[in-house]
């Protein structure tokens, strides 16, 4: 299941969580022609850019599947809104 997510962490086996969200690998994402940007993004030349982080892992604990999601809550798509 964890392999189906667009993970940015390099855990390899999908059962080892990232040690820390702020230090895990990220994916740069950009939206052109966005003079306003999401709060954690940076605007340069009219393009909004940010670093997205996501690490989904699964493990079995006594027959119960545990799913862990670690993220910086930034999207993997452009945000279309009046305020952003």
Buried (B, 14 or more C-beta within 10 A) or exposed (E): EBEEBEBBBEBEEBEBBBEEBEEBBBBEBEBEEBEEBBEEBEBEEEBBBBBBBBBBBEBEEEEEEEEBEBBBEBEEEBBEEEEB
